[in-house]
Amino acid sequence: MRILVKYSSVERALQYNCPWNMITRTPVLAPELSRKHRTWIALYDLEAALLPRQEILQRNEVTEEDLQLFEESWQWMRTRRSLTPLVSSN
């Protein structure tokens, strides 16, 4: 699922409570996610197995090759995150 949302009007931007650039008076849109981050999202979706594989790949605009390329970094990130303490020992 893509996180980037393009607004067709000011009303839509207001509906989604989008932040505003006060100089240009236009909505500030989220930057497009990198291929690595889209692949990480797809890997989480595949792990959850709530949608068919092809649909997950299409929604995130990634390929099987992307999954292979970024799976190791995704596994490393997950392992590192699980080792990080949630509360400091002070």
DADA-V102487 format. One record per run of one state. SS is the DSSP state (A for helix, B for strand, O for the rest). FROM is the first residue (numbers start at 1). TO is the last residue. If there is no record, write none. Layout:
BEGIN
SS:FROM:TO
SS:FROM:TO
END
This chain:
BEGIN
O:1:9
A:10:15
O:16:19
B:20:21
O:22:25
B:26:27
O:28:34
A:35:48
O:49:52
A:53:60
O:61:63
A:64:83
O:84:90
END
